[in-house]
Amino acid sequence: MRVKDYDLSEIYSENVIAKIVQVARRGLKQEAPLSAYPHTVPQEGPNKGKYEYREADFWTCGFFPGSIYALLERSIKFPRAIQTHGHVRPPLERRLLTMGRHWSVAINKMSSRTDTHDMGFIVQPALQKDWELTGNPESLQSVVNAAYALASRYNERVQAIRSWDVAINDRYSITDMKTNFLVIIDSMCNLDLLYYVGYHQNDQSLIDIATTHANTIMAAILRPDYSSYHLVNFDPATGLPKAKMTNQGHKDESTWTRGQAWAIMGFAQTYTWTKDLRYLETAIKCAQYFLGRLEECRGRHHHHLVPAWDFDAPQENPTEPLRDVSAGVIAANGLFIIHQSLQSLSKSVVQSIAADTDFLDVSLQIIHQTLDMALDKDFASFAAENTMVNGTGTGSLELSVKESRFDAILRHATANYNEHAHQKYWDHGLVYADYFLLEYGNKLLRAGLA
């Protein structure tokens, strides 16, 4: 499947469906609620190729179920984008829904958590999609619960939502919530949950909290050049920042690429809800910083649009920098939202805020280079013929998978390479890199571009 001049067929291939199914089926062998969720796939070592799991309440738990629902959305709304054997299609939609619901039980049960700001990441990829695709009222209630749980972390004096309760690594230990108020750039991408539920429930308070938080991020976490800090510690007594630092990037003053990607997508999402041009202009300036830093890499190493894990980190081998493909695909999603937002504005406004940047084209370039460099080539597939269970007919059709030896779709992500991290994760498959790749493909489908 080509979009403009770019071959993106691998996003819609049988391989991506079969890989998600091969991992999802393992969960069906366990009783729900599941106690652990896919996180990273090591590329080396004794467990290479197989997902390493994190506890069910870890912030990434929503992304693998979200990948299941991304494929379910395709099977329901865009069946022509399901590139697989004809015999696979009849059971696929049914099996995806069964797997998605099974993997979502634990998420439903944790939808009222108030100990984390990541409620959007946790409930929206799967539960919001379940509500929108199937009308499941339980899923909608969980999404509503999550929004109010997130809003409970808002502090009027700081004018922000608390991201983390504590921050602990080998360099610092910030644990006293009475004297510290930790906010991270990632928080921009959980505001979509507040807007979604605020408008659904006609609750202006949720909308106001989201917008106020965005303003605080703009003022305190973005630098004058629209690069971003990762973490800001506010004084809850005064509401003022007392430290600006990093937790997952290279240094406090460096620009962690995934954090910059969160900024692009988060401010772009905020504009789609508010229609306040300040947020679109901010998203664009964050994007132009990101793209400018990528452009600096042209000629230094191959696939220059696949970002290094931190724009300012020294590289042991400058011709083969440590990458984070998740930063690239997240940024591409944000760039696409910017592109869509610009379509409704006058040419003069577009020219004044976006100059000549073609955000659709550059997002496609990022995805194209990502697939070329980082797509795992050990493809999964479905068996050529049906497998019948007990001979009971089509109601018992199963999906027989020829499994890949590598569980993730993409390689070369880096979750955390900060020198002070208790545990580093680098150069691996990563569950949300795959999710945002699939989501980008669905954005193209929804827009009629693929």
Secondary structure, 3 states (H helix, E strand, C coil): CEECCEECHHHHCHHHHHHHHHHHHHHHCCCCCCCEEEEEEECCCCCCCCCEEEECCCCCCCHHHHHHHHHHHHHHHCHHHCCCCHHHHHHHHHHHHHHHHHHHHHHHHCCCCCCCCCHHHHHHHHHHHHHHHHCCHHHHHHHHHHHHHHHCCEECCCCEECCECCEECCCCEECCCCCCEEEEHHHHHHHHHHHHHHHHCCCHHHHHHHHHHHHHHHHHCECCCCCECCEEEECCCCCCEEEEECCCCCCCCCCEHHHHHHHHHHHHHHHHHHCCHHHHHHHHHHHHHHHHHHHCCECCECCCCCCECECCCCCCCCCCCCECHHHHHHHHHHHHHHHHHHCCCCHHHHHHHHCCCCHHHHHHHHHHHHHHHHECCCCCEECCCCECCCCCCHHHCECCEECCCCCCCECCECCECCCCCCCCECCEEEHHHHHHHHHHHHHHHHCCCC
